Amino acid sequence: MLKEPYRIRKARLDDLPLLGAVEAEAGKQFADVGLGGIGEGDSTSIEDFNDCHAAGLLWVAVDGSDTPVGFAYVDIISRQPHLDELDVHPDHGRRGIGAELVRAVIDWARENGYTRLTLTTFRDVPWNLPFYAKLGFRVLGEDELTPELRQIVDEETGRGLPPEKRVVMQHDLKLQ
């Protein structure tokens, strides 16, 4: 459960210009684990945020003044949701915000009849694979990757993300 003053809600149009700063600040944390340069020059465009918002696939975590401090950005891949990005501004980290954003996406996916939620992340970064594993995600084997998931990995590799440090994960959604 998220503690006051934070809450999760669907993004609004007026939130979109603020999300790039959250993304940039969150990306700086990778330098602390030897992955400096991650995200530099590879930020989400306002057009992409707008498209995601228009599709109803963008959630924000807001503080007590209703200002976004985190977000979850989802795509539909192979007719299933894919958590494309999760960011929380470091000034608001370690408060359960990221976990609640992921839970909001999981709840939405279940409510809409999806059977899985996928993502790609770093294998050895403490707030990546271990974080998602605690939330019920499992690492997919190479033989479980759809062509669309393979394409995502290839695109990430092309943007300079080292494939040996990456992993594809999946939450097997159970309808409740």
Residue pairs with C-beta under 8 A, 6 or more apart in sequence:
1 96
1 100
2 8
2 61
2 95
2 96
2 97
2 100
3 95
3 96
4 64
5 63
5 64
6 61
6 62
6 63
6 64
6 69
6 92
6 95
6 97
6 100
7 61
7 62
8 59
8 60
8 61
8 62
8 100
8 101
8 104
9 59
9 60
9 62
10 56
10 58
10 59
10 60
11 19
11 49
11 52
11 53
11 58
11 59
11 60
11 68
11 71
12 53
13 50
13 53
15 60
15 68
15 71
16 46
16 49
16 50
16 53
17 46
18 67
18 68
19 44
19 49
19 60
19 68
19 71
19 87
20 43
20 44
20 46
20 49
21 89
22 68
22 69
22 70
22 71
22 87
22 88
22 89
23 39
23 43
23 44
23 71
23 85
23 87
24 39
24 43
25 89
25 90
25 91
26 39
26 70
26 87
26 88
26 89
26 90
27 38
27 39
27 40
27 43
27 87
28 90
29 90
29 127
30 36
30 37
30 38
30 39
30 125
31 37
31 38
33 124
33 125
33 126
35 122
35 125
35 165
37 160
38 161
42 159
42 160
44 73
44 85
48 73
49 58
49 73
52 58
52 73
52 74
52 75
55 76
57 73
57 74
57 75
57 76
57 81
58 71
58 72
58 73
58 74
59 71
59 72
59 101
59 104
59 105
59 108
60 68
60 70
60 71
61 68
61 69
61 70
61 71
61 88
61 92
61 97
61 100
61 101
62 68
62 69
63 69
63 92
69 88
69 89
69 91
69 92
69 97
70 86
70 87
70 88
70 89
70 92
70 97
70 98
70 101
71 85
71 86
71 87
71 101
72 83
72 85
72 86
72 101
72 102
72 104
72 105
73 83
73 84
73 85
73 86
74 81
74 82
74 83
74 84
74 105
75 81
75 82
75 84
76 82
77 118
77 146
77 148
77 149
77 152
78 146
78 148
78 149
80 114
80 115
80 116
80 117
80 118
81 105
81 108
81 109
81 114
81 116
81 117
81 118
82 117
82 118
82 119
82 149
82 152
83 102
83 105
83 117
83 118
83 119
84 119
86 98
86 101
86 102
86 119
88 97
88 98
88 101
98 127
98 131
99 131
99 134
99 135
102 132
102 135
103 135
105 117
106 117
106 135
106 136
106 171
106 173
109 117
109 173
110 173
110 174
110 175
110 176
113 175
114 173
115 172
115 173
116 170
116 171
116 172
116 173
117 137
117 170
117 171
117 173
118 140
118 149
118 168
118 169
118 170
118 171
119 132
119 137
119 168
119 169
119 170
120 149
120 152
120 153
120 156
120 166
120 167
120 168
120 169
121 128
121 129
121 132
121 166
121 167
121 169
122 128
122 129
122 165
122 166
122 167
123 129
123 165
123 166
123 167
124 165
129 139
129 167
129 169
132 169
133 169
135 171
136 171
136 172
137 169
137 170
137 171
138 169
138 170
138 171
138 172
139 167
139 168
139 169
140 149
140 167
140 168
140 169
140 170
144 170
145 153
145 168
149 168
152 168
153 163
153 166
153 168
156 163
156 166
157 163
157 166
